[in-house]
Amino acid sequence: AGDTAVLACRVEDAVLAYLDRCPDCTGSLAGASLTGAVLRCPRCHARFDVVHAGTGIGGTVGHLRPVPVLARDGVLAMAVPAMEASA
């Protein structure tokens, strides 16, 4: 089983997670900026609404791949689909 890179962000009290891959440029989202609920890719500057399932906004066609998150006592657990985990 391989490792799967995930991007987690907090918007107000919600913790949201997505696979670490921009659907527009296929680059990593490491270093992305989060302003309110808008995540901006550091490479191609595509923008995504992290509160609304990673939907592309402002002309961005793609959408981020959500990862279910469970937060319990400050510890995050994520459910990464098997096909993503082995990729």
PDB file of N, CA, C and O in Angstrom:
ATOM      1  N   ALA A   1       0.846  -1.179   0.000  1.00  0.00           N
ATOM      2  CA  ALA A   1       0.000   0.000   0.000  1.00  0.00           C
ATOM      3  C   ALA A   1       0.881   1.228   0.000  1.00  0.00           C
ATOM      4  O   ALA A   1       1.788   1.349   0.823  1.00  0.00           O
ATOM      5  N   GLY A   2       0.614   2.149  -0.930  1.00  0.00           N
ATOM      6  CA  GLY A   2       1.382   3.381  -1.023  1.00  0.00           C
ATOM      7  C   GLY A   2       0.764   4.492  -0.205  1.00  0.00           C
ATOM      8  O   GLY A   2      -0.369   4.388   0.264  1.00  0.00           O
ATOM      9  N   ASP A   3       1.520   5.545  -0.046  1.00  0.00           N
ATOM     10  CA  ASP A   3       1.016   6.718   0.652  1.00  0.00           C
ATOM     11  C   ASP A   3       0.200   7.566  -0.306  1.00  0.00           C
ATOM     12  O   ASP A   3       0.471   7.603  -1.506  1.00  0.00           O
ATOM     13  N   THR A   4      -0.805   8.249   0.236  1.00  0.00           N
ATOM     14  CA  THR A   4      -1.630   9.151  -0.550  1.00  0.00           C
ATOM     15  C   THR A   4      -1.538  10.534   0.069  1.00  0.00           C
ATOM     16  O   THR A   4      -1.844  10.705   1.249  1.00  0.00           O
ATOM     17  N   ALA A   5      -1.122  11.519  -0.710  1.00  0.00           N
ATOM     18  CA  ALA A   5      -1.019  12.889  -0.207  1.00  0.00           C
ATOM     19  C   ALA A   5      -2.408  13.515  -0.171  1.00  0.00           C
ATOM     20  O   ALA A   5      -3.176  13.428  -1.129  1.00  0.00           O
ATOM     21  N   VAL A   6      -2.708  14.146   0.956  1.00  0.00           N
ATOM     22  CA  VAL A   6      -4.008  14.770   1.167  1.00  0.00           C
ATOM     23  C   VAL A   6      -3.780  16.188   1.664  1.00  0.00           C
ATOM     24  O   VAL A   6      -2.859  16.440   2.440  1.00  0.00           O
ATOM     25  N   LEU A   7      -4.615  17.107   1.219  1.00  0.00           N
ATOM     26  CA  LEU A   7      -4.594  18.484   1.688  1.00  0.00           C
ATOM     27  C   LEU A   7      -5.766  18.667   2.637  1.00  0.00           C
ATOM     28  O   LEU A   7      -6.909  18.412   2.258  1.00  0.00           O
ATOM     29  N   ALA A   8      -5.505  19.104   3.859  1.00  0.00           N
ATOM     30  CA  ALA A   8      -6.577  19.370   4.824  1.00  0.00           C
ATOM     31  C   ALA A   8      -6.599  20.861   5.112  1.00  0.00           C
ATOM     32  O   ALA A   8      -5.551  21.499   5.209  1.00  0.00           O
ATOM     33  N   CYS A   9      -7.791  21.412   5.247  1.00  0.00           N
ATOM     34  CA  CYS A   9      -7.919  22.828   5.578  1.00  0.00           C
ATOM     35  C   CYS A   9      -9.081  23.015   6.546  1.00  0.00           C
ATOM     36  O   CYS A   9     -10.011  22.211   6.600  1.00  0.00           O
ATOM     37  N   ARG A  10      -8.998  24.092   7.300  1.00  0.00           N
ATOM     38  CA  ARG A  10     -10.053  24.404   8.265  1.00  0.00           C
ATOM     39  C   ARG A  10     -10.747  25.684   7.809  1.00  0.00           C
ATOM     40  O   ARG A  10     -10.102  26.701   7.554  1.00  0.00           O
ATOM     41  N   VAL A  11     -12.075  25.614   7.712  1.00  0.00           N
ATOM     42  CA  VAL A  11     -12.895  26.784   7.418  1.00  0.00           C
ATOM     43  C   VAL A  11     -13.882  26.890   8.569  1.00  0.00           C
ATOM     44  O   VAL A  11     -14.775  26.057   8.721  1.00  0.00           O
ATOM     45  N   GLU A  12     -13.706  27.928   9.376  1.00  0.00           N
ATOM     46  CA  GLU A  12     -14.447  28.084  10.623  1.00  0.00           C
ATOM     47  C   GLU A  12     -14.229  26.835  11.476  1.00  0.00           C
ATOM     48  O   GLU A  12     -13.087  26.545  11.833  1.00  0.00           O
ATOM     49  N   ASP A  13     -15.272  26.089  11.814  1.00  0.00           N
ATOM     50  CA  ASP A  13     -15.107  24.896  12.650  1.00  0.00           C
ATOM     51  C   ASP A  13     -15.014  23.608  11.843  1.00  0.00           C
ATOM     52  O   ASP A  13     -14.858  22.532  12.422  1.00  0.00           O
ATOM     53  N   ALA A  14     -15.106  23.696  10.526  1.00  0.00           N
ATOM     54  CA  ALA A  14     -15.102  22.496   9.678  1.00  0.00           C
ATOM     55  C   ALA A  14     -13.688  22.172   9.200  1.00  0.00           C
ATOM     56  O   ALA A  14     -12.938  23.064   8.800  1.00  0.00           O
ATOM     57  N   VAL A  15     -13.333  20.888   9.245  1.00  0.00           N
ATOM     58  CA  VAL A  15     -12.079  20.413   8.664  1.00  0.00           C
ATOM     59  C   VAL A  15     -12.448  19.684   7.379  1.00  0.00           C
ATOM     60  O   VAL A  15     -13.243  18.744   7.392  1.00  0.00           O
ATOM     61  N   LEU A  16     -11.867  20.123   6.282  1.00  0.00           N
ATOM     62  CA  LEU A  16     -12.170  19.568   4.956  1.00  0.00           C
ATOM     63  C   LEU A  16     -10.879  19.022   4.361  1.00  0.00           C
ATOM     64  O   LEU A  16      -9.804  19.577   4.589  1.00  0.00           O
ATOM     65  N   ALA A  17     -10.983  17.938   3.601  1.00  0.00           N
ATOM     66  CA  ALA A  17      -9.787  17.337   3.013  1.00  0.00           C
ATOM     67  C   ALA A  17     -10.037  16.958   1.558  1.00  0.00           C
ATOM     68  O   ALA A  17     -11.145  16.592   1.163  1.00  0.00           O
ATOM     69  N   TYR A  18      -8.970  17.059   0.783  1.00  0.00           N
ATOM     70  CA  TYR A  18      -9.016  16.749  -0.649  1.00  0.00           C
ATOM     71  C   TYR A  18      -7.722  16.045  -1.036  1.00  0.00           C
ATOM     72  O   TYR A  18      -6.692  16.226  -0.386  1.00  0.00           O
ATOM     73  N   LEU A  19      -7.776  15.247  -2.087  1.00  0.00           N
ATOM     74  CA  LEU A  19      -6.544  14.663  -2.614  1.00  0.00           C
ATOM     75  C   LEU A  19      -5.638  15.804  -3.057  1.00  0.00           C
ATOM     76  O   LEU A  19      -6.114  16.806  -3.589  1.00  0.00           O
ATOM     77  N   ASP A  20      -4.348  15.658  -2.842  1.00  0.00           N
ATOM     78  CA  ASP A  20      -3.373  16.707  -3.137  1.00  0.00           C
ATOM     79  C   ASP A  20      -3.022  16.715  -4.623  1.00  0.00           C
ATOM     80  O   ASP A  20      -1.911  16.362  -5.018  1.00  0.00           O
ATOM     81  N   ARG A  21      -3.983  17.121  -5.424  1.00  0.00           N
ATOM     82  CA  ARG A  21      -3.780  17.157  -6.869  1.00  0.00           C
ATOM     83  C   ARG A  21      -4.720  18.196  -7.464  1.00  0.00           C
ATOM     84  O   ARG A  21      -5.935  18.101  -7.287  1.00  0.00           O
ATOM     85  N   CYS A  22      -4.180  19.182  -8.162  1.00  0.00           N
ATOM     86  CA  CYS A  22      -5.005  20.170  -8.853  1.00  0.00           C
ATOM     87  C   CYS A  22      -5.548  19.529 -10.127  1.00  0.00           C
ATOM     88  O   CYS A  22      -4.770  19.009 -10.927  1.00  0.00           O
ATOM     89  N   PRO A  23      -6.869  19.555 -10.336  1.00  0.00           N
ATOM     90  CA  PRO A  23      -7.423  18.937 -11.541  1.00  0.00           C
ATOM     91  C   PRO A  23      -7.093  19.715 -12.816  1.00  0.00           C
ATOM     92  O   PRO A  23      -7.199  19.166 -13.913  1.00  0.00           O
ATOM     93  N   ASP A  24      -6.698  20.972 -12.689  1.00  0.00           N
ATOM     94  CA  ASP A  24      -6.391  21.768 -13.874  1.00  0.00           C
ATOM     95  C   ASP A  24      -4.964  21.550 -14.373  1.00  0.00           C
ATOM     96  O   ASP A  24      -4.752  21.337 -15.567  1.00  0.00           O
ATOM     97  N   CYS A  25      -3.974  21.601 -13.458  1.00  0.00           N
ATOM     98  CA  CYS A  25      -2.577  21.465 -13.894  1.00  0.00           C
ATOM     99  C   CYS A  25      -1.942  20.148 -13.443  1.00  0.00           C
ATOM    100  O   CYS A  25      -0.800  19.864 -13.806  1.00  0.00           O
ATOM    101  N   THR A  26      -2.653  19.349 -12.668  1.00  0.00           N
ATOM    102  CA  THR A  26      -2.232  18.058 -12.097  1.00  0.00           C
ATOM    103  C   THR A  26      -1.076  18.177 -11.103  1.00  0.00           C
ATOM    104  O   THR A  26      -0.522  17.163 -10.678  1.00  0.00           O
ATOM    105  N   GLY A  27      -0.708  19.405 -10.729  1.00  0.00           N
ATOM    106  CA  GLY A  27       0.356  19.604  -9.752  1.00  0.00           C
ATOM    107  C   GLY A  27      -0.142  19.447  -8.325  1.00  0.00           C
ATOM    108  O   GLY A  27      -1.344  19.375  -8.071  1.00  0.00           O
ATOM    109  N   SER A  28       0.803  19.395  -7.404  1.00  0.00           N
ATOM    110  CA  SER A  28       0.482  19.330  -5.980  1.00  0.00           C
ATOM    111  C   SER A  28      -0.118  20.658  -5.529  1.00  0.00           C
ATOM    112  O   SER A  28       0.190  21.712  -6.085  1.00  0.00           O
ATOM    113  N   LEU A  29      -0.972  20.592  -4.523  1.00  0.00           N
ATOM    114  CA  LEU A  29      -1.553  21.799  -3.940  1.00  0.00           C
ATOM    115  C   LEU A  29      -0.736  22.300  -2.749  1.00  0.00           C
ATOM    116  O   LEU A  29      -1.155  23.235  -2.065  1.00  0.00           O
ATOM    117  N   ALA A  30       0.423  21.691  -2.494  1.00  0.00           N
ATOM    118  CA  ALA A  30       1.289  22.159  -1.408  1.00  0.00           C
ATOM    119  C   ALA A  30       1.636  23.622  -1.657  1.00  0.00           C
ATOM    120  O   ALA A  30       2.092  23.983  -2.742  1.00  0.00           O
ATOM    121  N   GLY A  31       1.420  24.453  -0.657  1.00  0.00           N
ATOM    122  CA  GLY A  31       1.677  25.884  -0.797  1.00  0.00           C
ATOM    123  C   GLY A  31       0.479  26.669  -1.285  1.00  0.00           C
ATOM    124  O   GLY A  31       0.580  27.877  -1.504  1.00  0.00           O
ATOM    125  N   ALA A  32      -0.665  26.001  -1.462  1.00  0.00           N
ATOM    126  CA  ALA A  32      -1.883  26.695  -1.902  1.00  0.00           C
ATOM    127  C   ALA A  32      -2.303  27.716  -0.855  1.00  0.00           C
ATOM    128  O   ALA A  32      -2.020  27.549   0.332  1.00  0.00           O
ATOM    129  N   SER A  33      -2.979  28.772  -1.296  1.00  0.00           N
ATOM    130  CA  SER A  33      -3.491  29.769  -0.352  1.00  0.00           C
ATOM    131  C   SER A  33      -4.978  29.532  -0.134  1.00  0.00           C
ATOM    132  O   SER A  33      -5.702  29.151  -1.054  1.00  0.00           O
ATOM    133  N   LEU A  34      -5.419  29.762   1.093  1.00  0.00           N
ATOM    134  CA  LEU A  34      -6.830  29.623   1.449  1.00  0.00           C
ATOM    135  C   LEU A  34      -7.306  30.969   1.968  1.00  0.00           C
ATOM    136  O   LEU A  34      -6.822  31.457   2.989  1.00  0.00           O
ATOM    137  N   THR A  35      -8.260  31.567   1.258  1.00  0.00           N
ATOM    138  CA  THR A  35      -8.857  32.839   1.660  1.00  0.00           C
ATOM    139  C   THR A  35     -10.337  32.602   1.834  1.00  0.00           C
ATOM    140  O   THR A  35     -11.057  32.413   0.854  1.00  0.00           O
ATOM    141  N   GLY A  36     -10.801  32.610   3.074  1.00  0.00           N
ATOM    142  CA  GLY A  36     -12.190  32.239   3.339  1.00  0.00           C
ATOM    143  C   GLY A  36     -12.364  30.783   2.978  1.00  0.00           C
ATOM    144  O   GLY A  36     -11.724  29.912   3.567  1.00  0.00           O
ATOM    145  N   ALA A  37     -13.233  30.510   2.007  1.00  0.00           N
ATOM    146  CA  ALA A  37     -13.464  29.138   1.552  1.00  0.00           C
ATOM    147  C   ALA A  37     -12.839  28.877   0.185  1.00  0.00           C
ATOM    148  O   ALA A  37     -13.083  27.830  -0.413  1.00  0.00           O
ATOM    149  N   VAL A  38     -12.037  29.813  -0.315  1.00  0.00           N
ATOM    150  CA  VAL A  38     -11.464  29.687  -1.658  1.00  0.00           C
ATOM    151  C   VAL A  38      -9.996  29.274  -1.575  1.00  0.00           C
ATOM    152  O   VAL A  38      -9.158  29.982  -1.016  1.00  0.00           O
ATOM    153  N   LEU A  39      -9.714  28.104  -2.149  1.00  0.00           N
ATOM    154  CA  LEU A  39      -8.357  27.574  -2.217  1.00  0.00           C
ATOM    155  C   LEU A  39      -7.804  27.881  -3.600  1.00  0.00           C
ATOM    156  O   LEU A  39      -8.469  27.637  -4.607  1.00  0.00           O
ATOM    157  N   ARG A  40      -6.569  28.425  -3.653  1.00  0.00           N
ATOM    158  CA  ARG A  40      -5.961  28.773  -4.936  1.00  0.00           C
ATOM    159  C   ARG A  40      -4.706  27.945  -5.148  1.00  0.00           C
ATOM    160  O   ARG A  40      -3.805  27.931  -4.310  1.00  0.00           O
ATOM    161  N   CYS A  41      -4.660  27.255  -6.283  1.00  0.00           N
ATOM    162  CA  CYS A  41      -3.501  26.435  -6.640  1.00  0.00           C
ATOM    163  C   CYS A  41      -2.272  27.336  -6.767  1.00  0.00           C
ATOM    164  O   CYS A  41      -2.340  28.379  -7.419  1.00  0.00           O
ATOM    165  N   PRO A  42      -1.139  26.946  -6.148  1.00  0.00           N
ATOM    166  CA  PRO A  42       0.060  27.781  -6.217  1.00  0.00           C
ATOM    167  C   PRO A  42       0.738  27.757  -7.588  1.00  0.00           C
ATOM    168  O   PRO A  42       1.589  28.603  -7.867  1.00  0.00           O
ATOM    169  N   ARG A  43       0.376  26.806  -8.440  1.00  0.00           N
ATOM    170  CA  ARG A  43       1.019  26.686  -9.742  1.00  0.00           C
ATOM    171  C   ARG A  43       0.220  27.346 -10.867  1.00  0.00           C
ATOM    172  O   ARG A  43       0.742  28.207 -11.574  1.00  0.00           O
ATOM    173  N   CYS A  44      -1.031  26.950 -11.033  1.00  0.00           N
ATOM    174  CA  CYS A  44      -1.829  27.470 -12.157  1.00  0.00           C
ATOM    175  C   CYS A  44      -2.844  28.527 -11.720  1.00  0.00           C
ATOM    176  O   CYS A  44      -3.507  29.136 -12.559  1.00  0.00           O
ATOM    177  N   HIS A  45      -2.964  28.743 -10.409  1.00  0.00           N
ATOM    178  CA  HIS A  45      -3.868  29.747  -9.828  1.00  0.00           C
ATOM    179  C   HIS A  45      -5.343  29.429 -10.008  1.00  0.00           C
ATOM    180  O   HIS A  45      -6.186  30.313  -9.852  1.00  0.00           O
ATOM    181  N   ALA A  46      -5.672  28.172 -10.336  1.00  0.00           N
ATOM    182  CA  ALA A  46      -7.086  27.759 -10.380  1.00  0.00           C
ATOM    183  C   ALA A  46      -7.657  27.922  -8.975  1.00  0.00           C
ATOM    184  O   ALA A  46      -6.943  27.768  -7.984  1.00  0.00           O
ATOM    185  N   ARG A  47      -8.953  28.234  -8.896  1.00  0.00           N
ATOM    186  CA  ARG A  47      -9.589  28.467  -7.599  1.00  0.00           C
ATOM    187  C   ARG A  47     -10.718  27.466  -7.377  1.00  0.00           C
ATOM    188  O   ARG A  47     -11.439  27.095  -8.304  1.00  0.00           O
ATOM    189  N   PHE A  48     -10.850  27.038  -6.113  1.00  0.00           N
ATOM    190  CA  PHE A  48     -11.829  26.018  -5.748  1.00  0.00           C
ATOM    191  C   PHE A  48     -12.539  26.412  -4.460  1.00  0.00           C
ATOM    192  O   PHE A  48     -11.929  26.967  -3.546  1.00  0.00           O
ATOM    193  N   ASP A  49     -13.829  26.119  -4.397  1.00  0.00           N
ATOM    194  CA  ASP A  49     -14.631  26.370  -3.201  1.00  0.00           C
ATOM    195  C   ASP A  49     -14.571  25.122  -2.326  1.00  0.00           C
ATOM    196  O   ASP A  49     -15.228  24.124  -2.625  1.00  0.00           O
ATOM    197  N   VAL A  50     -13.786  25.169  -1.246  1.00  0.00           N
ATOM    198  CA  VAL A  50     -13.595  23.976  -0.427  1.00  0.00           C
ATOM    199  C   VAL A  50     -14.820  23.614   0.397  1.00  0.00           C
ATOM    200  O   VAL A  50     -14.955  22.465   0.819  1.00  0.00           O
ATOM    201  N   VAL A  51     -15.714  24.564   0.635  1.00  0.00           N
ATOM    202  CA  VAL A  51     -16.929  24.279   1.399  1.00  0.00           C
ATOM    203  C   VAL A  51     -17.953  23.542   0.538  1.00  0.00           C
ATOM    204  O   VAL A  51     -18.751  22.759   1.051  1.00  0.00           O
ATOM    205  N   HIS A  52     -17.930  23.792  -0.761  1.00  0.00           N
ATOM    206  CA  HIS A  52     -18.875  23.157  -1.687  1.00  0.00           C
ATOM    207  C   HIS A  52     -18.184  22.072  -2.507  1.00  0.00           C
ATOM    208  O   HIS A  52     -18.182  22.111  -3.738  1.00  0.00           O
ATOM    209  N   ALA A  53     -17.603  21.108  -1.810  1.00  0.00           N
ATOM    210  CA  ALA A  53     -17.030  19.893  -2.401  1.00  0.00           C
ATOM    211  C   ALA A  53     -15.898  20.149  -3.391  1.00  0.00           C
ATOM    212  O   ALA A  53     -15.665  19.331  -4.281  1.00  0.00           O
ATOM    213  N   GLY A  54     -15.192  21.271  -3.253  1.00  0.00           N
ATOM    214  CA  GLY A  54     -14.046  21.530  -4.113  1.00  0.00           C
ATOM    215  C   GLY A  54     -14.400  21.964  -5.517  1.00  0.00           C
ATOM    216  O   GLY A  54     -13.609  21.789  -6.444  1.00  0.00           O
ATOM    217  N   THR A  55     -15.592  22.532  -5.680  1.00  0.00           N
ATOM    218  CA  THR A  55     -16.049  22.986  -6.993  1.00  0.00           C
ATOM    219  C   THR A  55     -15.148  24.094  -7.525  1.00  0.00           C
ATOM    220  O   THR A  55     -14.778  25.009  -6.788  1.00  0.00           O
ATOM    221  N   GLY A  56     -14.795  24.009  -8.812  1.00  0.00           N
ATOM    222  CA  GLY A  56     -14.009  25.055  -9.448  1.00  0.00           C
ATOM    223  C   GLY A  56     -14.832  26.326  -9.569  1.00  0.00           C
ATOM    224  O   GLY A  56     -16.029  26.272  -9.850  1.00  0.00           O
ATOM    225  N   ILE A  57     -14.188  27.478  -9.358  1.00  0.00           N
ATOM    226  CA  ILE A  57     -14.883  28.763  -9.471  1.00  0.00           C
ATOM    227  C   ILE A  57     -14.073  29.726 -10.329  1.00  0.00           C
ATOM    228  O   ILE A  57     -12.876  29.534 -10.540  1.00  0.00           O
ATOM    229  N   GLY A  58     -14.742  30.761 -10.818  1.00  0.00           N
ATOM    230  CA  GLY A  58     -14.062  31.794 -11.589  1.00  0.00           C
ATOM    231  C   GLY A  58     -13.450  31.294 -12.876  1.00  0.00           C
ATOM    232  O   GLY A  58     -12.345  31.708 -13.226  1.00  0.00           O
ATOM    233  N   GLY A  59     -14.127  30.421 -13.590  1.00  0.00           N
ATOM    234  CA  GLY A  59     -13.616  29.903 -14.847  1.00  0.00           C
ATOM    235  C   GLY A  59     -12.870  28.583 -14.723  1.00  0.00           C
ATOM    236  O   GLY A  59     -12.510  27.983 -15.736  1.00  0.00           O
ATOM    237  N   THR A  60     -12.632  28.120 -13.499  1.00  0.00           N
ATOM    238  CA  THR A  60     -11.983  26.821 -13.290  1.00  0.00           C
ATOM    239  C   THR A  60     -13.007  25.727 -13.543  1.00  0.00           C
ATOM    240  O   THR A  60     -14.056  25.699 -12.900  1.00  0.00           O
ATOM    241  N   VAL A  61     -12.713  24.828 -14.471  1.00  0.00           N
ATOM    242  CA  VAL A  61     -13.669  23.799 -14.870  1.00  0.00           C
ATOM    243  C   VAL A  61     -13.631  22.584 -13.951  1.00  0.00           C
ATOM    244  O   VAL A  61     -14.682  22.039 -13.614  1.00  0.00           O
ATOM    245  N   GLY A  62     -12.456  22.154 -13.544  1.00  0.00           N
ATOM    246  CA  GLY A  62     -12.323  20.946 -12.732  1.00  0.00           C
ATOM    247  C   GLY A  62     -12.805  21.138 -11.307  1.00  0.00           C
ATOM    248  O   GLY A  62     -13.169  22.242 -10.901  1.00  0.00           O
ATOM    249  N   HIS A  63     -12.802  20.044 -10.554  1.00  0.00           N
ATOM    250  CA  HIS A  63     -13.126  20.126  -9.125  1.00  0.00           C
ATOM    251  C   HIS A  63     -12.180  19.213  -8.350  1.00  0.00           C
ATOM    252  O   HIS A  63     -11.696  18.206  -8.867  1.00  0.00           O
ATOM    253  N   LEU A  64     -11.931  19.589  -7.106  1.00  0.00           N
ATOM    254  CA  LEU A  64     -11.057  18.800  -6.247  1.00  0.00           C
ATOM    255  C   LEU A  64     -11.733  17.494  -5.872  1.00  0.00           C
ATOM    256  O   LEU A  64     -12.961  17.406  -5.876  1.00  0.00           O
ATOM    257  N   ARG A  65     -10.943  16.481  -5.550  1.00  0.00           N
ATOM    258  CA  ARG A  65     -11.469  15.171  -5.127  1.00  0.00           C
ATOM    259  C   ARG A  65     -11.568  15.146  -3.610  1.00  0.00           C
ATOM    260  O   ARG A  65     -10.544  15.056  -2.933  1.00  0.00           O
ATOM    261  N   PRO A  66     -12.797  15.226  -3.049  1.00  0.00           N
ATOM    262  CA  PRO A  66     -12.952  15.243  -1.594  1.00  0.00           C
ATOM    263  C   PRO A  66     -12.540  13.926  -0.940  1.00  0.00           C
ATOM    264  O   PRO A  66     -12.657  12.854  -1.535  1.00  0.00           O
ATOM    265  N   VAL A  67     -12.058  14.029   0.288  1.00  0.00           N
ATOM    266  CA  VAL A  67     -11.713  12.875   1.113  1.00  0.00           C
ATOM    267  C   VAL A  67     -12.514  13.011   2.408  1.00  0.00           C
ATOM    268  O   VAL A  67     -12.381  14.017   3.104  1.00  0.00           O
ATOM    269  N   PRO A  68     -13.347  12.013   2.747  1.00  0.00           N
ATOM    270  CA  PRO A  68     -14.128  12.096   3.989  1.00  0.00           C
ATOM    271  C   PRO A  68     -13.218  12.195   5.217  1.00  0.00           C
ATOM    272  O   PRO A  68     -12.216  11.488   5.328  1.00  0.00           O
ATOM    273  N   VAL A  69     -13.596  13.094   6.135  1.00  0.00           N
ATOM    274  CA  VAL A  69     -12.803  13.342   7.341  1.00  0.00           C
ATOM    275  C   VAL A  69     -13.659  13.123   8.583  1.00  0.00           C
ATOM    276  O   VAL A  69     -14.816  13.541   8.640  1.00  0.00           O
ATOM    277  N   LEU A  70     -13.075  12.466   9.566  1.00  0.00           N
ATOM    278  CA  LEU A  70     -13.699  12.328  10.880  1.00  0.00           C
ATOM    279  C   LEU A  70     -12.723  12.933  11.882  1.00  0.00           C
ATOM    280  O   LEU A  70     -11.574  12.503  11.978  1.00  0.00           O
ATOM    281  N   ALA A  71     -13.187  13.935  12.627  1.00  0.00           N
ATOM    282  CA  ALA A  71     -12.356  14.550  13.665  1.00  0.00           C
ATOM    283  C   ALA A  71     -12.887  14.099  15.017  1.00  0.00           C
ATOM    284  O   ALA A  71     -14.049  14.330  15.352  1.00  0.00           O
ATOM    285  N   ARG A  72     -12.022  13.452  15.787  1.00  0.00           N
ATOM    286  CA  ARG A  72     -12.428  12.976  17.114  1.00  0.00           C
ATOM    287  C   ARG A  72     -11.323  13.328  18.105  1.00  0.00           C
ATOM    288  O   ARG A  72     -10.180  12.891  17.963  1.00  0.00           O
ATOM    289  N   ASP A  73     -11.679  14.118  19.102  1.00  0.00           N
ATOM    290  CA  ASP A  73     -10.725  14.551  20.132  1.00  0.00           C
ATOM    291  C   ASP A  73      -9.476  15.188  19.525  1.00  0.00           C
ATOM    292  O   ASP A  73      -8.362  14.957  19.995  1.00  0.00           O
ATOM    293  N   GLY A  74      -9.670  15.990  18.478  1.00  0.00           N
ATOM    294  CA  GLY A  74      -8.559  16.688  17.857  1.00  0.00           C
ATOM    295  C   GLY A  74      -7.714  15.855  16.916  1.00  0.00           C
ATOM    296  O   GLY A  74      -6.729  16.353  16.370  1.00  0.00           O
ATOM    297  N   VAL A  75      -8.078  14.588  16.713  1.00  0.00           N
ATOM    298  CA  VAL A  75      -7.333  13.703  15.815  1.00  0.00           C
ATOM    299  C   VAL A  75      -8.155  13.490  14.551  1.00  0.00           C
ATOM    300  O   VAL A  75      -9.340  13.163  14.623  1.00  0.00           O
ATOM    301  N   LEU A  76      -7.524  13.676  13.391  1.00  0.00           N
ATOM    302  CA  LEU A  76      -8.217  13.494  12.119  1.00  0.00           C
ATOM    303  C   LEU A  76      -8.016  12.081  11.594  1.00  0.00           C
ATOM    304  O   LEU A  76      -6.915  11.534  11.652  1.00  0.00           O
ATOM    305  N   ALA A  77      -9.091  11.500  11.083  1.00  0.00           N
ATOM    306  CA  ALA A  77      -9.031  10.223  10.373  1.00  0.00           C
ATOM    307  C   ALA A  77      -9.646  10.463   9.005  1.00  0.00           C
ATOM    308  O   ALA A  77     -10.686  11.112   8.900  1.00  0.00           O
ATOM    309  N   MET A  78      -9.020   9.950   7.957  1.00  0.00           N
ATOM    310  CA  MET A  78      -9.498  10.163   6.594  1.00  0.00           C
ATOM    311  C   MET A  78      -9.712   8.836   5.900  1.00  0.00           C
ATOM    312  O   MET A  78      -8.954   7.886   6.090  1.00  0.00           O
ATOM    313  N   ALA A  79     -10.765   8.788   5.088  1.00  0.00           N
ATOM    314  CA  ALA A  79     -11.099   7.578   4.339  1.00  0.00           C
ATOM    315  C   ALA A  79     -10.687   7.778   2.884  1.00  0.00           C
ATOM    316  O   ALA A  79     -11.423   8.377   2.101  1.00  0.00           O
ATOM    317  N   VAL A  80      -9.508   7.272   2.528  1.00  0.00           N
ATOM    318  CA  VAL A  80      -9.000   7.395   1.163  1.00  0.00           C
ATOM    319  C   VAL A  80      -9.434   6.164   0.390  1.00  0.00           C
ATOM    320  O   VAL A  80      -9.174   5.043   0.827  1.00  0.00           O
ATOM    321  N   PRO A  81     -10.102   6.350  -0.772  1.00  0.00           N
ATOM    322  CA  PRO A  81     -10.534   5.193  -1.566  1.00  0.00           C
ATOM    323  C   PRO A  81      -9.346   4.290  -1.911  1.00  0.00           C
ATOM    324  O   PRO A  81      -8.242   4.778  -2.156  1.00  0.00           O
ATOM    325  N   ALA A  82      -9.573   2.983  -1.928  1.00  0.00           N
ATOM    326  CA  ALA A  82      -8.507   2.002  -2.160  1.00  0.00           C
ATOM    327  C   ALA A  82      -7.761   2.257  -3.460  1.00  0.00           C
ATOM    328  O   ALA A  82      -6.536   2.135  -3.490  1.00  0.00           O
ATOM    329  N   MET A  83      -8.461   2.608  -4.536  1.00  0.00           N
ATOM    330  CA  MET A  83      -7.771   2.822  -5.810  1.00  0.00           C
ATOM    331  C   MET A  83      -6.868   4.044  -5.741  1.00  0.00           C
ATOM    332  O   MET A  83      -5.850   4.080  -6.432  1.00  0.00           O
ATOM    333  N   GLU A  84      -7.203   5.052  -4.928  1.00  0.00           N
ATOM    334  CA  GLU A  84      -6.344   6.220  -4.766  1.00  0.00           C
ATOM    335  C   GLU A  84      -5.143   5.873  -3.902  1.00  0.00           C
ATOM    336  O   GLU A  84      -4.031   6.327  -4.170  1.00  0.00           O
ATOM    337  N   ALA A  85      -5.360   5.070  -2.867  1.00  0.00           N
ATOM    338  CA  ALA A  85      -4.285   4.716  -1.944  1.00  0.00           C
ATOM    339  C   ALA A  85      -3.210   3.886  -2.630  1.00  0.00           C
ATOM    340  O   ALA A  85      -2.043   3.949  -2.242  1.00  0.00           O
ATOM    341  N   SER A  86      -3.581   3.111  -3.640  1.00  0.00           N
ATOM    342  CA  SER A  86      -2.598   2.265  -4.310  1.00  0.00           C
ATOM    343  C   SER A  86      -1.945   2.956  -5.494  1.00  0.00           C
ATOM    344  O   SER A  86      -0.986   2.434  -6.063  1.00  0.00           O
ATOM    345  N   ALA A  87      -2.453   4.127  -5.873  1.00  0.00           N
ATOM    346  CA  ALA A  87      -1.911   4.845  -7.039  1.00  0.00           C
ATOM    347  C   ALA A  87      -0.587   5.504  -6.720  1.00  0.00           C
ATOM    348  O   ALA A  87       0.007   6.148  -7.585  1.00  0.00           O
TER     349      ALA A  87
END
